[in-house]
Amino acid sequence: MLCHDSTIHNLSWGFIIGGFLYLLHQVNNHTPYGRYVDLQHPGVMVPAKAAWLIQELPSFLVPVLLMLTTESSTDLGRYILLWTFILHYFQRTFIYALLTKGRPCPLYIVVSAVVFCSVNGFLQGHYMLHCAWYEAAWYTDVRFILGLFLFFSGMAINIHSDHILRNLRKPGEITYKIPKGGMFELVSGANFFGEIMEWCGYAVAAWSLPAFAFAFFTVCSIGPRAYDHHRYYLEKFEDYPKSRKAVIPFIL
């Protein structure tokens, strides 16, 4: 499961370093989309549905194209793992994007996300198709089984939490409300917790540097956003449940 491709190695470490730097940047800055957009100086905005579809599409399309242009292999494990990655982005691109009721997103955020998703789609797809090789024993290894269990559990939490958020407000309402139900009873960023759980599970199941790098970047990028939401709720609602954590149940 080791890869000697220098491009894969460099991209993976670029994600790790980039994730750490992005984490430091977010300590004192909000990523300006959603409720954190500066409404007085919004810049060029993209409608929410179009923004999510455009920015998530490369993470689905790139690995699919790589699969279609790569000679098939008898190593089933790497195809199982790559299809879990593709499944997530199919849901985000073609289901979440069409259902979302979110606010418009700044154009430069969309462009940045397109670049990231394109590179990450290539990184995960190329690694699985051209570098990874899993022995038959890997399918019964505790890391593979536990990783897939975490991935699909996290995906279920993520989808259910998005459903709760979409249905918080009645048609025409614009005020924020306290999310209730599901993992929101434990954390303010239940949807973020679910996605972090997904990619940590994927990293365990894949047991590779590229998968770990993506999981690390995910934690660094959306973990602080969950904390910002938590602080927002505490400041806005006097009756907000004090027992809830920001993103990790019972801990943080």
C-alpha positions as CSV (number, residue, x, y, z in Angstrom):
1,M,0.0,0.0,0.0
2,L,3.0,2.2,-0.3
3,C,3.4,4.5,-3.3
4,H,6.6,5.7,-4.7
5,D,5.0,8.2,-7.1
6,S,6.6,11.5,-6.3
7,T,3.6,13.5,-7.6
8,I,1.3,11.6,-5.2
9,H,3.8,12.1,-2.3
10,N,4.2,15.8,-2.9
11,L,0.4,16.5,-3.3
12,S,-0.3,14.6,-0.1
13,W,2.2,16.6,1.9
14,G,0.9,19.7,0.2
15,F,-2.6,18.9,1.6
16,I,-1.2,18.3,5.0
17,I,0.8,21.6,5.1
18,G,-2.1,23.5,3.4
19,G,-4.6,22.1,5.9
20,F,-2.4,23.2,8.8
21,L,-1.9,26.7,7.4
22,Y,-5.7,27.0,6.7
23,L,-6.4,26.0,10.3
24,L,-4.1,28.8,11.5
25,H,-5.8,31.3,9.1
26,Q,-9.2,30.4,10.5
27,V,-8.3,31.0,14.1
28,N,-9.1,34.7,13.6
29,N,-11.0,34.7,10.3
30,H,-14.4,33.3,9.1
31,T,-14.5,31.7,5.7
32,P,-16.8,34.2,4.0
33,Y,-19.7,32.0,2.8
34,G,-23.2,31.3,4.3
35,R,-24.0,33.3,7.4
36,Y,-20.5,34.8,7.4
37,V,-20.7,36.7,4.0
38,D,-20.2,40.4,4.3
39,L,-23.5,41.6,3.0
40,Q,-22.2,45.2,2.6
41,H,-19.5,44.0,0.2
42,P,-20.5,40.6,-1.1
43,G,-18.7,40.7,-4.4
44,V,-19.8,38.4,-7.2
45,M,-22.1,35.7,-5.9
46,V,-23.1,32.3,-7.2
47,P,-26.6,30.9,-6.4
48,A,-26.3,28.1,-3.8
49,K,-27.5,25.2,-5.9
50,A,-25.2,26.1,-8.8
51,A,-22.3,26.8,-6.5
52,W,-22.4,23.4,-4.8
53,L,-22.9,21.5,-8.0
54,I,-20.0,23.3,-9.8
55,Q,-17.5,23.0,-6.9
56,E,-18.3,19.4,-5.9
57,L,-18.5,18.0,-9.5
58,P,-14.7,17.6,-10.1
59,S,-14.3,15.3,-7.1
60,F,-16.9,13.0,-8.7
61,L,-16.0,13.4,-12.4
62,V,-12.2,13.2,-12.2
63,P,-11.9,9.8,-10.5
64,V,-14.7,8.4,-12.7
65,L,-12.8,9.6,-15.9
66,L,-9.7,8.0,-14.5
67,M,-11.5,4.7,-14.0
68,L,-12.9,4.8,-17.5
69,T,-9.4,5.4,-19.0
70,T,-7.6,2.8,-16.8
71,E,-7.2,-0.9,-17.6
72,S,-9.3,-2.9,-15.1
73,S,-7.6,-4.8,-12.3
74,T,-8.4,-7.9,-10.3
75,D,-7.7,-6.0,-7.0
76,L,-11.2,-5.5,-5.8
77,G,-10.2,-3.7,-2.6
78,R,-9.1,-0.5,-4.3
79,Y,-12.2,-0.3,-6.4
80,I,-14.4,-0.7,-3.3
81,L,-12.5,2.2,-1.7
82,L,-12.5,4.4,-4.7
83,W,-16.3,3.9,-5.2
84,T,-16.9,4.9,-1.6
85,F,-15.1,8.2,-2.4
86,I,-17.2,8.6,-5.6
87,L,-20.4,7.8,-3.8
88,H,-19.9,10.6,-1.4
89,Y,-19.4,13.1,-4.2
90,F,-22.3,11.8,-6.2
91,Q,-24.5,12.6,-3.3
92,R,-23.0,16.0,-2.7
93,T,-23.0,16.9,-6.4
94,F,-26.3,15.6,-7.6
95,I,-28.5,15.3,-4.5
96,Y,-27.3,17.8,-1.8
97,A,-26.7,20.5,-4.4
98,L,-30.2,20.3,-5.8
99,L,-31.8,20.1,-2.4
100,T,-29.9,22.9,-0.6
101,K,-31.6,26.0,0.5
102,G,-28.4,27.8,1.4
103,R,-27.3,31.3,0.6
104,P,-25.4,32.3,-2.5
105,C,-21.6,31.8,-2.3
106,P,-18.8,34.2,-3.3
107,L,-17.4,33.3,-6.8
108,Y,-13.8,33.1,-5.6
109,I,-14.8,30.5,-3.0
110,V,-16.4,28.4,-5.7
111,V,-13.3,28.7,-7.9
112,S,-11.0,27.8,-5.0
113,A,-13.2,24.8,-4.2
114,V,-13.2,23.7,-7.9
115,V,-9.4,23.7,-7.9
116,F,-9.2,21.8,-4.6
117,C,-11.7,19.2,-5.7
118,S,-10.1,18.7,-9.0
119,V,-6.7,18.1,-7.4
120,N,-8.1,15.9,-4.7
121,G,-10.1,13.9,-7.2
122,F,-7.0,13.2,-9.1
123,L,-5.0,12.5,-6.0
124,Q,-7.4,9.9,-4.6
125,G,-8.3,8.4,-8.0
126,H,-4.7,8.2,-9.4
127,Y,-3.4,6.7,-6.1
128,M,-6.1,4.0,-6.0
129,L,-5.9,3.1,-9.7
130,H,-2.1,3.3,-10.2
131,C,-0.4,3.0,-6.9
132,A,-2.4,1.1,-4.3
133,W,-2.5,-2.7,-4.1
134,Y,-4.3,-4.6,-1.4
135,E,-3.8,-8.3,-0.5
136,A,-6.9,-10.5,-0.2
137,A,-6.3,-10.5,3.6
138,W,-7.0,-6.8,3.7
139,Y,-10.7,-7.3,3.2
140,T,-10.9,-9.0,6.6
141,D,-8.5,-6.7,8.3
142,V,-10.0,-4.8,11.2
143,R,-8.8,-1.5,9.7
144,F,-10.6,-2.1,6.5
145,I,-13.9,-3.2,8.2
146,L,-13.8,-0.5,10.8
147,G,-12.9,2.2,8.3
148,L,-15.8,1.4,6.0
149,F,-18.1,1.2,9.0
150,L,-17.0,4.7,10.1
151,F,-17.3,6.0,6.5
152,F,-20.9,4.9,6.0
153,S,-21.9,5.8,9.5
154,G,-20.5,9.3,9.0
155,M,-22.2,9.6,5.6
156,A,-25.6,8.7,7.2
157,I,-25.0,11.3,10.0
158,N,-24.0,13.9,7.4
159,I,-27.1,13.3,5.2
160,H,-29.5,13.2,8.1
161,S,-28.0,16.4,9.6
162,D,-28.3,18.2,6.3
163,H,-32.0,17.1,6.2
164,I,-32.6,18.6,9.6
165,L,-30.9,21.9,8.6
166,R,-32.9,22.2,5.4
167,N,-36.2,21.8,7.3
168,L,-35.4,24.2,10.1
169,R,-37.3,27.1,8.5
170,K,-40.7,27.3,6.9
171,P,-40.9,28.7,3.4
172,G,-40.2,32.4,3.5
173,E,-38.5,32.4,6.9
174,I,-35.0,33.8,7.0
175,T,-34.2,33.8,10.7
176,Y,-31.8,31.2,12.2
177,K,-33.2,28.5,14.5
178,I,-31.7,26.0,16.9
179,P,-31.2,22.6,15.1
180,K,-32.6,19.7,17.0
181,G,-32.6,15.9,16.6
182,G,-30.0,13.4,15.6
183,M,-26.4,14.2,16.4
184,F,-27.4,17.9,16.9
185,E,-28.4,16.8,20.4
186,L,-24.7,16.3,21.1
187,V,-22.8,18.8,18.8
188,S,-23.6,22.1,17.0
189,G,-21.8,21.0,13.8
190,A,-23.5,17.6,13.4
191,N,-23.1,17.7,9.6
192,F,-19.4,18.6,9.9
193,F,-18.9,15.8,12.4
194,G,-20.5,13.3,10.0
195,E,-18.2,14.4,7.2
196,I,-15.1,14.3,9.4
197,M,-16.1,10.8,10.5
198,E,-16.5,9.8,6.8
199,W,-13.0,10.8,5.7
200,C,-11.3,9.6,8.9
201,G,-13.0,6.2,8.2
202,Y,-11.8,6.3,4.6
203,A,-8.3,7.0,5.7
204,V,-8.3,4.0,8.1
205,A,-9.8,1.7,5.4
206,A,-7.4,2.9,2.7
207,W,-4.4,3.1,5.1
208,S,-2.6,5.5,2.7
209,L,-0.9,8.9,2.8
210,P,-3.3,10.5,0.3
211,A,-6.4,9.4,2.2
212,F,-4.8,10.6,5.5
213,A,-3.8,13.9,3.9
214,F,-7.4,14.5,2.8
215,A,-8.9,13.5,6.2
216,F,-6.4,15.9,7.9
217,F,-7.3,18.7,5.5
218,T,-11.0,18.1,6.2
219,V,-10.5,18.3,9.9
220,C,-8.5,21.5,9.6
221,S,-11.0,23.2,7.2
222,I,-14.4,22.3,8.6
223,G,-13.6,21.7,12.2
224,P,-13.1,25.4,12.9
225,R,-16.3,26.2,11.0
226,A,-18.2,23.9,13.4
227,Y,-16.6,25.8,16.3
228,D,-17.7,29.1,14.7
229,H,-21.3,27.8,14.4
230,H,-21.2,26.7,18.0
231,R,-20.1,30.1,19.2
232,Y,-22.7,31.8,17.0
233,Y,-25.5,29.7,18.5
234,L,-24.3,30.4,22.1
235,E,-24.2,34.1,21.5
236,K,-27.5,34.3,19.6
237,F,-29.7,32.0,21.7
238,E,-30.0,32.3,25.5
239,D,-31.6,28.9,25.7
240,Y,-29.1,27.1,23.6
241,P,-28.2,23.8,25.2
242,K,-25.0,24.3,27.2
243,S,-24.3,20.5,27.1
244,R,-23.6,20.5,23.4
245,K,-20.1,20.5,22.1
246,A,-18.9,22.1,18.9
247,V,-17.9,19.1,16.7
248,I,-16.8,16.1,18.7
249,P,-19.5,14.6,21.1
250,F,-18.6,15.0,24.8
251,I,-15.1,16.3,24.0
252,L,-14.8,19.5,21.9
